[in-house]
Amino acid sequence: TTFFKKTYRNLMLNIKLNYVFSNLCGCLYKQGNIVFTPDGNSLLSPVGNRVTQFDLRNNKSTTFPFQNRKNISRIALSPDGDLLLSVDEDGRLVLVNLYRKIALQHINLKLPVKDIKFS
């Protein structure tokens, strides 16, 4: 039993605790559509007034730092996967650089949007 105690103790000392808290309290999907990235490795989903990217290969999720004023109703991803459009319930659009995860432009469409798509 002494051997097992020493092995367990050494194992516990060697564990690295490099955690980054992302979505600490969990997330609630309220409304809106989901979008896959062109490579198929990630899924983008509106969660309240923010967008969360779920990395399906590495089993990780990241919530983008930008936010809409109200809950997001629709999102759209450009065919090359560089730009993301995020529209809230009131028709306020946010244009986002997906790789840098920053908002490039805020546009007020003044009406609610039923659907959005890049052409």
C-alpha positions in Angstrom: 0.0 0.0 0.0 2.9 2.4 0.6 3.9 2.0 -3.1 0.5 3.0 -4.3 0.4 6.0 -1.9 3.7 7.2 -3.3 2.7 6.6 -6.9 -0.6 8.4 -6.4 1.2 11.3 -4.6 3.7 11.6 -7.5 0.9 11.5 -10.0 -1.0 14.3 -8.3 2.1 16.5 -8.1 2.8 16.0 -11.9 -0.7 17.1 -13.0 -0.6 20.5 -14.7 -3.5 22.8 -13.9 -3.6 25.0 -17.0 -7.3 25.7 -17.2 -8.8 28.7 -19.0 -12.3 29.4 -17.8 -14.6 29.7 -20.8 -18.4 29.4 -20.4 -17.9 29.0 -16.7 -21.6 28.9 -15.9 -22.6 27.1 -19.0 -24.6 28.5 -21.9 -28.2 28.6 -22.9 -29.3 28.4 -26.5 -32.3 30.7 -26.9 -33.0 31.2 -30.6 -31.3 31.7 -34.0 -29.7 29.4 -36.4 -26.4 27.5 -36.2 -23.7 27.6 -38.8 -20.8 25.2 -39.6 -17.4 26.7 -40.7 -16.3 25.8 -44.2 -13.8 23.2 -43.0 -16.5 21.5 -40.9 -14.4 21.5 -37.7 -16.4 24.2 -35.8 -20.0 25.1 -35.2 -21.1 28.7 -34.5 -24.2 29.3 -32.4 -25.9 32.4 -31.0 -26.1 32.2 -27.2 -28.1 35.2 -26.0 -26.4 38.3 -27.3 -23.1 36.6 -28.0 -21.8 34.0 -30.5 -20.1 30.9 -29.3 -17.8 28.8 -31.4 -17.7 25.0 -30.6 -14.5 23.3 -31.8 -15.8 19.8 -32.6 -12.4 18.2 -33.1 -10.8 19.4 -29.8 -14.1 19.5 -27.8 -13.6 23.1 -26.7 -15.9 26.2 -26.9 -15.1 29.9 -27.1 -17.4 32.8 -26.6 -16.5 35.8 -28.8 -15.8 39.0 -27.0 -18.2 41.2 -29.1 -21.9 41.3 -28.3 -25.2 42.5 -29.8 -27.5 44.8 -27.9 -30.3 42.1 -27.7 -30.5 38.4 -28.3 -29.2 37.3 -31.7 -31.8 36.1 -34.1 -29.7 35.2 -37.1 -26.0 34.6 -38.0 -24.4 34.0 -41.4 -20.9 33.0 -42.3 -19.1 34.1 -45.6 -18.3 31.2 -48.0 -14.5 31.6 -47.3 -15.2 31.7 -43.5 -13.6 35.0 -42.9 -16.6 37.2 -42.0 -19.5 36.6 -39.8 -22.8 38.6 -39.8 -24.7 38.7 -36.5 -28.2 40.3 -36.4 -30.2 40.8 -33.2 -34.0 40.9 -32.6 -34.3 44.6 -33.5 -32.3 44.4 -36.7 -28.9 45.6 -35.5 -26.2 43.9 -37.5 -22.6 43.4 -36.4 -20.0 42.5 -39.0 -17.2 40.4 -37.4 -13.7 39.2 -38.5 -14.0 35.5 -37.5 -10.3 34.8 -37.0 -9.5 37.9 -34.9 -12.9 37.7 -33.2 -13.4 41.5 -33.4 -16.4 43.5 -34.5 -15.6 45.5 -37.7 -18.9 47.4 -38.2 -22.2 48.0 -36.5 -25.2 48.7 -38.8 -28.8 49.4 -37.8 -31.1 47.8 -40.3 -34.1 49.4 -38.5 -36.3 46.3 -39.0 -36.2 42.7 -37.7 -34.5 40.3 -40.0 -36.1 36.9 -40.8 -33.1 35.4 -42.6 -29.6 36.4 -43.8 -27.1 34.8 -46.2 -24.0 35.7 -48.1 -24.3 35.5 -51.9 
